[in-house]
Structure formats: C-alpha cells, structure tokens
Amino acid sequence: MTLTEAPAVVPDADPEAAQAAIEHCYAQGWSDGLPLVPATRSLVDRFLATVDRRPDEVIGSLVHLNRTVTVELAAVNAAMAGCRPEYFPVVLAAWEAIQRDRSAQGGGWQSTSGPSPLLVVNGPVRAELGLNAAGGVFGPGFRPNATVARSIGLMVRNALGVVPHGFEQATQGLPGRWQVCLAENEEESPWEPLSVEGGVPAGTSAVSGMLTRTVEYVDNRHTADPEQLLADFADTISRSGAAIFRHHPAGIVFCPEHAQLLADAGMSKADVRAWLVERCGRSKADLARVGKDGVGDNGVRFADGGTDPEAFDRLFSGAGPEVLPIVVAGARNAGISMVVRVLSGWSASSVPVVGRTTPSTQAGAVQ
C-alpha cells in the first residue's frame, strides 16, 4: 500500500456524507485497515483545545526518513483513531513516553520484528477516562485503551510514513500491534506503580511506554510457593527462541493474584527482579543445540560450538527496572500473567499527563 500524502483536516460533513468521508480516508492510504473517524476542522480544534501546546510544535521525527510529527498531526490522527478530545493529553504523554525508548529514535519502527508499543497508564486519569485496568486488560472492549494505542500507530503510519510493504520491514508483524494500552491495577497491586519507578510522584497521572516484540502468558494457579511461581516465569523468559542478542530485556505484567502471592511472601518488586535476574538464562549446551551459543562483537548470537557446555549464560545485563519492568494489571480471578518481550529496554522514565480531562461514563472503568 502506498501512502499518497499526510492526512489533513477534512471539511465538516453531514451524516449522509459520512460513508463518503470514510472511503476518502481509505483512498488516501491513511487507514490501518479499519474505518477512520473523519477529522473535521472543528473536531481537531477540540482536541487542540485540551492542551497548551502550539499546533506546529514538533514532537517527534525520523531523521533518516525526513519525517516529523507535530501536535496538530497528532490531534488529527487521534481524532481519526476514534479518541474523544479529552483523551488527547494522554495520547501526547504516550507518544513522548515511546519517544524516550532509544529504539524508537532509530530504526525501531522499521524493525523486521514489527515491534508493538506497550503503554501503561497510572494515576487518577485512569478512572477519569474509563481506562481498563482489570479483566481483559490486553483485549478489546474499552474505547480509551483501544483508541489511545491506535493513535500511536496512525501517527507512525501517517506522520512518519512507516507503512507495510514500504518503510515498514516487519517479516510477519504482531497481532494487536497498535492496541496495547493498559491501566495499571493500582488498587489491587501490593507494590508501587510503574510510573513511580519512572520518576513521577505517586498519585500523578502518567504514561510509561516501551516497544515490545510480543507477549507470552504464564498460567500458574496450582502453587502457593513463591519460588515455584517465579521459576515458571524464569523458564518462560529464558526461552531460546527469544535469544537474539547476548542480553535482551523482558517485562512482566503480573495479575493481582500472582503479585499478591509474592508480596505476601515478603517480596518487593526489587526482590522479584533480583531473583529473576540471577536465574534467567540458559546453559551453553542448551544454546549450542539451537545454534546460539556464540556472541559476536555486535552482540548478536551465532553458532559457535567451542564454548563450555556447562557455563550458564545469563539473560539480563543489569538488575534495574530498565531491563525488567514490572506492572500489575488484570482481574483477580486466576493465576494468569504475561511475560513481555521488550525490544531494547525501558527508558525507566514516565511522562506526566498534562492537560484537561473529562470523566468518562464508560462501564468497566477503574473503581
């Protein structure tokens, strides 16, 4: 698909012209495959009115493609994604949070793995906008979660020009690439929010973001032993298929049941992270069997065959939240959590949400 031009504000349309406006958006190549909300001038102005930012302010770029993102282009794409205007301060915070990921500043958006942004929202804005933090948190059904995440995808597509079969080089891509925006379940978490680890005071609305390769579930509801539970996570994190480089980060989105089990055993986030950092990895013999026991000067794994088979190759390069961010989200109805394959590490830097928001009445909001 070829992108004909950057999206622009379209004229106000009456209801009878809605279908024609949607088809116009498709014809311009602006869509991610789903229908778009026509971004009329009046609608975009309502988005811009929620923040104290100049419309022409540049908020991101890909220098090697000579493309930039402005506040107004962000508003246009947020409108087309289906956001309400009051979501826009969260969209801008999410975009800045992702921009702090070093891979997003280079070729991350064009990676052959087709990375997906993971956005985590903390603070009062979760309830104000109706962001889902509980059951089905990785799935569909909640407008702010779905449309904030979709906004980022449309900005990458339409402002930066990264489209499939063009500048995007994903070999297969990821399901749900532009849909993972979740609110942390702070009410059932025994630990400090992710945004606090990202430098934002507790109780402040903020967004954290990172590029990810995929997510993998850990279903463990048959043990009350914290070390048995963590061993299951270590095994999943250490899967050889994910070992591309000498070191590679990961993350965990614990369900409340798993988080509370660990906390009841006296473990803090730092304790959980330290336990996993020490044990995640594979023996050289395991890596040799899949042709990944060697590491080149560029950090990429290859088949060596001459290494000590008994040596243990640790996965993580450090022990901080940047190599293993930990979040709590989902329902407390089963022991099912997610391991997140982080592309190049979290920035360990969260972004406060600045702007006016209006409470949402959507069912399913954080209580």
GUMARVO-432256 format. One record per residue (C-alpha): residue number from 0; residue in one letter; z, y, x. Coordinates in Angstrom, 2 decimals, always signed. Each point is the difference from the previous one (the first is absolute). Last residue first. Layout:
# GUMARVO-432256
R   vonu   nuba        pz        py        px
R    NUM      a         Z         Y         X
...
***
This chain:
# GUMARVO-432256
R   vonu   nuba        pz        py        px
R    366      q    +40.55     +1.70    -13.46
R    365      v     -3.13     -0.12     +2.13
R    364      a     -2.97     +0.25     -2.30
R    363      g     -1.20     -2.92     -2.09
R    362      a     -1.23     +1.99     -2.94
R    361      q     -1.92     +3.18     +0.77
R    360      t     +1.81     +3.13     -1.14
R    359      s     -0.76     +1.94     +3.13
R    358      p     +2.17     +2.83     +1.31
R    357      t     -1.97     +3.00     +1.29
R    356      t     -0.32     +0.71     +3.68
R    355      r     -0.12     +3.27     +1.94
R    354      g     -0.76     -0.03     +3.70
R    353      v     +1.11     -1.44     +3.30
R    352      v     +0.41     -3.76     +0.42
R    351      p     +1.69     -0.62     +3.35
R    350      v     -1.99     -2.00     +2.60
R    349      s     +1.39     -3.06     +1.78
R    348      s     -0.22     -0.70     +3.75
R    347      a     +0.60     -3.41     +1.54
R    346      s     -3.72     +0.16     +0.95
R    345      w     -0.38     -3.58     -1.21
R    344      g     -1.82     -2.42     +2.27
R    343      s     -3.61     -0.82     +0.82
R    342      l     -1.41     -1.96     -2.94
R    341      v     +3.15     -1.05     -1.85
R    340      r     -0.17     -3.52     -1.43
R    339      v     +2.52     +0.16     -2.84
R    338      v     +2.31     -2.92     -0.77
R    337      m     +0.84     -0.04     -3.70
R    336      s     +3.04     -1.21     -1.91
R    335      i     +0.74     -2.62     -2.67
R    334      g     +3.57     -1.12     -0.71
R    333      a     -0.12     +0.31     -3.76
R    332      n     +1.10     +2.29     -2.87
R    331      r     +1.24     +3.10     +1.83
R    330      a     -3.23     +1.90     -0.51
R    329      g     -2.12     +1.69     +2.66
R    328      a     +0.70     +2.27     +2.94
R    327      v     +2.10     +0.16     +3.17
R    326      v     -1.69     +1.31     +3.17
R    325      i     +0.23     -0.99     +3.67
R    324      p     -2.20     +1.43     +2.76
R    323      l     -0.49     -2.37     +2.97
R    322      v     -1.75     +1.53     +3.03
R    321      e     +0.73     +3.67     -0.83
R    320      p     +3.38     -0.97     -1.44
R    319      g     +1.30     -0.71     +3.51
R    318      a     +0.29     -3.20     +2.07
R    317      g     -2.85     +0.18     +2.49
R    316      s     -3.25     -1.68     +1.04
R    315      f     +0.12     -2.63     -2.73
R    314      l     -1.59     -3.46     +0.03
R    313      r     +1.90     -1.84     +2.67
R    312      d     -1.95     -2.59     +1.99
R    311      f     +2.27     -2.93     +0.79
R    310      a     -0.78     -1.93     +3.19
R    309      e     -0.09     -3.80     -0.31
R    308      p     -3.78     -0.28     +0.41
R    307      d     +0.05     +1.94     +3.29
R    306      t     -3.40     +1.68     +0.16
R    305      g     -3.29     -1.33     +1.37
R    304      g     -1.88     -0.65     -3.23
R    303      d     -1.27     +3.55     -0.34
R    302      a     -1.59     +0.36     -3.44
R    301      f     +0.10     +3.68     -0.97
R    300      r     +2.43     +2.62     -1.33
R    299      v     -0.76     +3.72     +0.13
R    298      g     +2.40     +2.26     +1.91
R    297      n     -2.76     +1.97     +1.73
R    296      d     +0.91     -1.58     +3.35
R    295      g     -0.57     -3.38     -1.59
R    294      v     +2.59     -2.30     -1.58
R    293      g     -0.25     -3.79     +0.18
R    292      d     +1.56     -2.54     -2.36
R    291      k     -2.33     +0.72     -2.93
R    290      g     -2.39     -2.96     -0.15
R    289      v     +1.53     -1.66     -3.08
R    288      r     +1.68     -2.89     +1.80
R    287      a     +0.85     +2.32     +2.88
R    286      l     +2.09     +2.17     -2.33
R    285      d     +2.19     -2.93     -1.02
R    284      a     +0.39     -1.05     +3.65
R    283      k     +0.82     +3.58     +0.99
R    282      s     +2.87     -0.16     -2.45
R    281      r     -0.13     +2.31     -2.99
R    280      g     +1.61     +3.26     -1.06
R    279      c     +2.71     +1.41     -2.23
R    278      r     +3.49     -1.00     +1.15
R    277      e     +1.55     +2.98     +1.79
R    276      v     -1.81     +2.60     -2.08
R    275      l     +1.11     -1.82     -3.14
R    274      w     +3.73     +0.12     +0.73
R    273      a     -0.25     +3.61     +1.21
R    272      r     -1.78     +1.08     -3.21
R    271      v     +2.58     -1.67     -2.22
R    270      d     +2.82     +1.60     +1.97
R    269      a     -1.66     +3.42     -0.12
R    268      k     -0.44     -0.29     -3.77
R    267      s     +3.71     -0.80     -0.24
R    266      m     +1.37     -3.53     -0.18
R    265      g     +3.51     -0.74     -1.30
R    264      a     -0.83     -3.24     -1.80
R    263      d     +0.02     +1.95     -3.26
R    262      a     -2.72     +2.18     +1.54
R    261      l     -2.21     -3.04     +0.61
R    260      l     +0.42     -1.32     -3.54
R    259      q     -0.48     +3.52     -1.37
R    258      a     -3.32     +0.43     +1.76
R    257      h     -1.24     -3.42     -1.16
R    256      e     +0.90     +0.64     -3.64
R    255      p     -1.28     +3.61     +0.06
R    254      c     -3.50     -1.13     +1.06
R    253      f     -0.69     +0.74     +3.64
R    252      v     -3.13     +1.91     +0.98
R    251      i     -0.34     -1.03     +3.62
R    250      g     -2.03     +1.52     +2.80
R    249      a     -2.09     -1.18     +2.92
R    248      p     -0.94     +1.27     +3.44
R    247      h     -2.31     -1.67     +2.51
R    246      h     +0.57     -0.81     +3.64
R    245      r     -2.34     -1.78     +2.38
R    244      f     -2.87     +0.64     -2.41
R    243      i     -1.77     -2.05     -2.68
R    242      a     +2.85     -2.18     -1.21
R    241      a     -0.35     -0.04     -3.80
R    240      g     -1.48     -3.51     -0.07
R    239      s     +2.89     -1.19     +2.16
R    238      r     +2.56     +0.43     -2.76
R    237      s     +3.11     +1.61     +1.52
R    236      i     +0.79     +2.24     -3.00
R    235      t     +0.08     -3.03     -2.31
R    234      d     +2.26     -2.01     +2.31
R    233      a     +2.31     +2.95     +0.56
R    232      f     +0.26     +0.57     -3.76
R    231      d     +1.03     -3.62     -0.56
R    230      a     +2.48     +0.27     +2.87
R    229      l     +1.45     +3.06     -1.74
R    228      l     +0.91     -2.09     -3.05
R    227      q     +1.48     -2.80     +2.08
R    226      e     +2.00     +2.60     +1.94
R    225      p     +1.30     +1.62     -3.19
R    224      d     +1.22     -3.32     -1.48
R    223      a     -0.03     +0.17     -3.80
R    222      t     -2.98     -2.31     -0.23
R    221      h     -2.38     -1.09     -2.75
R    220      r     -1.72     +3.21     -1.08
R    219      n     -2.49     +0.42     +2.84
R    218      d     -3.52     +1.13     -0.88
R    217      v     -1.38     +2.04     +2.90
R    216      y     -3.18     +1.80     -1.03
R    215      e     -2.73     +1.23     +2.29
R    214      v     -1.36     +3.57     +0.14
R    213      t     -3.20     +1.27     +1.63
R    212      r     -1.41     +2.00     +2.93
R    211      t     +2.19     +3.08     -0.36
R    210      l     -0.30     +3.73     +0.62
R    209      m     +3.29     +1.89     -0.24
R    208      g     +1.64     +2.47     -2.32
R    207      s     +3.36     +1.53     -0.83
R    206      v     +0.45     +2.39     -2.92
R    205      a     +2.91     +2.30     -0.79
R    204      s     +2.24     +1.29     -2.79
R    203      t     +3.32     +0.94     +1.55
R    202      g     +3.18     -1.84     -1.03
R    201      a     +0.68     -1.23     +3.52
R    200      p     -1.15     +2.43     +2.68
R    199      v     -3.49     -0.57     +1.49
R    198      g     -0.31     -1.37     +3.55
R    197      g     -2.18     -3.06     -0.61
R    196      e     +3.02     -2.31     +0.07
R    195      v     +1.23     +2.10     -2.93
R    194      s     -3.43     -0.40     -1.62
R    193      l     +0.37     -3.79     +0.11
R    192      p     +3.03     +0.24     -2.27
R    191      e     +3.48     -0.92     +1.31
R    190      w     +1.17     -3.53     -0.75
R    189      p     +1.46     -2.07     -2.84
R    188      s     -3.13     +0.53     -2.12
R    187      e     +0.41     -0.36     -3.75
R    186      e     -0.12     +3.69     -0.96
R    185      e     -2.27     +0.86     +2.94
R    184      n     -2.82     -2.14     -1.36
R    183      e     -2.62     +1.60     +2.25
R    182      a     -2.95     +1.40     -1.90
R    181      l     -3.31     -1.69     +0.62
R    180      c     -3.51     +1.15     +0.84
R    179      v     -2.31     -2.90     +0.77
R    178      q     -3.23     +0.54     -1.98
R    177      w     -2.80     +0.94     +2.41
R    176      r     -0.61     -3.31     +1.77
R    175      g     +0.91     -2.11     -3.00
R    174      p     -1.89     -2.98     +1.34
R    173      l     -0.75     +0.50     +3.68
R    172      g     -3.25     +0.39     +1.92
R    171      q     -2.42     -2.71     +1.06
R    170      t     -1.41     +1.19     +3.34
R    169      a     +1.12     +3.58     -0.55
R    168      q     -2.34     +2.39     +1.86
R    167      e     +0.25     +3.16     -2.12
R    166      f     -2.45     +2.54     +1.40
R    165      g     -2.74     -1.33     -2.25
R    164      h     -0.06     -3.39     -1.69
R    163      p     +3.20     +0.99     -1.80
R    162      v     +0.82     +3.75     +0.06
R    161      v     +1.85     +2.18     +2.52
R    160      g     -1.32     +3.50     -0.73
R    159      l     +3.17     +1.86     +0.99
R    158      a     +0.13     +2.11     -3.19
R    157      n     -1.48     -2.47     -2.49
R    156      r     +1.11     -3.39     +1.23
R    155      v     +3.23     +0.82     +1.80
R    154      m     +0.95     +2.41     -2.78
R    153      l     -0.90     -2.61     -2.62
R    152      g     +2.23     -2.55     +1.67
R    151      i     +2.92     +2.42     +0.22
R    150      s     -0.38     +0.88     -3.66
R    149      r     +0.08     -3.69     -0.94
R    148      a     +3.53     -0.27     +1.39
R    147      v     +1.18     +2.96     -2.09
R    146      t     -1.91     -1.44     -2.98
R    145      a     +1.52     -3.47     -0.06
R    144      n     +3.63     +0.88     +0.64
R    143      p     -0.15     +3.01     -2.34
R    142      r     -1.69     -1.93     -2.82
R    141      f     +2.14     -3.10     -0.06
R    140      g     -1.53     -3.30     -1.12
R    139      p     -1.32     -1.62     +3.15
R    138      g     +1.68     -2.15     +2.64
R    137      f     +2.03     +0.41     +3.19
R    136      v     +3.08     +1.18     -1.93
R    135      g     -0.33     -2.73     -2.60
R    134      g     +3.68     +0.27     -0.94
R    133      a     +1.91     +2.99     +1.39
R    132      a     -0.88     +3.20     +1.82
R    131      n     -2.62     +1.35     -2.40
R    130      l     -0.69     +3.73     +0.18
R    129      g     +0.85     +1.81     -3.22
R    128      l     -0.69     +3.53     +1.24
R    127      e     +3.53     +1.41     -0.14
R    126      a     +1.54     -3.41     +0.69
R    125      r     -1.70     -0.44     +3.38
R    124      v     +0.13     +3.74     +0.69
R    123      p     +3.78     -0.32     +0.39
R    122      g     -0.18     -1.63     +3.45
R    121      n     -2.26     -2.47     +1.75
R    120      v     -3.70     -0.86     -0.14
R    119      v     -1.57     -2.71     +2.17
R    118      l     -3.76     +0.03     +0.66
R    117      l     -1.77     -2.98     +1.58
R    116      p     -3.53     +0.98     +0.98
R    115      s     -2.51     -2.85     +0.22
R    114      p     -1.87     -1.00     +3.13
R    113      g     -3.61     -1.26     -0.08
R    112      s     +0.49     -2.63     +2.73
R    111      t     -3.26     +1.10     +1.67
R    110      s     +1.63     +3.36     +0.62
R    109      q     -1.80     +3.09     -1.30
R    108      w     +3.05     +1.66     -1.54
R    107      g     +1.90     -0.76     +3.20
R    106      g     -2.59     +1.59     +2.28
R    105      g     +2.06     +2.88     +1.27
R    104      q     +2.47     +2.23     -1.81
R    103      a     +0.83     -2.70     -2.56
R    102      s     +0.97     -2.31     +2.88
R    101      r     +2.68     +2.45     +1.13
R    100      d     +1.81     -0.17     -3.34
R     99      r     +1.15     +3.58     -0.56
R     98      q     -3.08     +0.53     -2.19
R     97      i     +1.41     -2.63     -2.37
R     96      a     +3.10     +2.13     -0.58
R     95      e     -2.13     +3.11     -0.41
R     94      w     -2.08     -1.71     -2.70
R     93      a     +3.10     -1.27     -1.78
R     92      a     +1.56     +3.48     +0.05
R     91      l     -3.22     +1.47     -1.45
R     90      v     -0.15     -2.67     -2.71
R     89      v     +3.68     +0.52     -0.81
R     88      p     -0.58     +3.75     -0.46
R     87      f     -2.97     -0.92     -2.25
R     86      y     +1.85     -2.23     -2.45
R     85      e     +0.78     +3.00     -2.25
R     84      p     -3.74     +0.47     -0.61
R     83      r     -0.29     -3.43     -1.65
R     82      c     -1.83     -2.50     +2.14
R     81      g     -3.09     -1.82     -1.28
R     80      a     -1.80     -0.59     +3.29
R     79      m     -2.48     +2.79     -0.84
R     78      a     +2.87     +2.50     -0.13
R     77      a     +1.40     -1.24     +3.30
R     76      n     -3.49     +0.25     +1.50
R     75      v     -0.47     +3.60     -1.08
R     74      a     +3.52     +0.93     +1.10
R     73      a     -0.52     -1.52     +3.46
R     72      l     -3.29     +1.87     +0.28
R     71      e     +1.90     +3.18     -0.86
R     70      v     +2.69     -0.67     +2.63
R     69      t     -2.70     -0.52     +2.61
R     68      v     -1.22     -3.19     +1.66
R     67      t     -2.31     +0.11     +3.01
R     66      r     -3.06     -1.85     +1.31
R     65      n     -1.72     +0.30     +3.39
R     64      l     -0.28     -3.81     +0.21
R     63      h     +1.56     -0.21     +3.49
R     62      v     +2.48     +2.71     -0.97
R     61      l     +1.35     -1.84     -3.01
R     60      s     +2.00     +2.66     -1.78
R     59      g     +3.13     +0.81     -1.95
R     58      i     +1.90     +2.73     -1.82
R     57      v     -2.43     +2.90     +0.29
R     56      e     +1.19     +2.93     -2.14
R     55      d     -2.88     +1.18     -2.23
R     54      p     +2.01     -0.25     -3.23
R     53      r     +2.87     +2.01     +1.53
R     52      r     +3.33     -1.74     -0.62
R     51      d     +2.96     +0.86     -2.23
R     50      v     -0.23     -3.11     -2.11
R     49      t     -0.12     -0.80     -3.73
R     48      a     -2.64     +2.67     -0.72
R     47      l     -2.60     -1.94     +2.00
R     46      f     +0.18     -2.86     -2.47
R     45      r     -0.45     +2.32     -2.99
R     44      d     -2.94     +1.63     +1.79
R     43      v     -1.61     -3.43     +0.33
R     42      l     +0.20     -0.47     -3.77
R     41      s     -1.49     +3.41     -0.76
R     40      r     -2.89     -0.53     +2.38
R     39      t     -0.79     -3.40     -1.48
R     38      a     +0.63     -3.15     +1.99
R     37      p     -1.61     -2.70     -2.16
R     36      v     +2.43     -2.94     -0.17
R     35      l     -1.59     -2.84     +1.95
R     34      p     -1.16     -3.41     -1.17
R     33      l     +0.61     -2.93     +2.36
R     32      g     -2.19     -1.02     +2.93
R     31      d     +1.60     +2.19     +2.65
R     30      s     -1.90     +2.91     -1.54
R     29      w     -1.51     +3.04     +1.74
R     28      g     -3.48     -1.45     +0.46
R     27      q     -1.68     +2.97     -1.71
R     26      a     -1.41     -2.24     -2.74
R     25      y     +3.46     -1.36     -0.80
R     24      c     +1.36     +3.52     -0.50
R     23      h     -2.95     +0.83     -2.27
R     22      e     +0.71     -3.16     -2.00
R     21      i     +3.53     +1.29     -0.66
R     20      a     -1.37     +3.41     -1.04
R     19      a     -2.52     -1.63     -2.35
R     18      q     +2.76     -2.06     -1.57
R     17      a     +2.15     +3.08     -0.53
R     16      a     -2.76     +2.10     -1.60
R     15      e     +1.07     -0.70     -3.58
R     14      p     +3.57     +0.98     +0.91
R     13      d     -1.02     +3.54     +1.01
R     12      a     -0.58     +0.72     +3.68
R     11      d     +1.47     +2.58     +2.37
R     10      p     -2.38     +0.43     +2.91
R      9      v     +0.21     -2.32     +3.03
R      8      v     +2.13     +0.70     +3.09
R      7      a     -1.67     -1.43     +3.07
R      6      p     -0.12     -3.38     +1.63
R      5      a     -1.36     -0.16     +3.56
R      4      e     -3.66     -0.96     +0.12
R      3      t     -2.40     -2.90     -0.52
R      2      l     +2.33     -2.78     +1.12
R      1      t     -2.20     -3.02     +0.59
R      0      m     +0.90     -3.46     -1.25
***
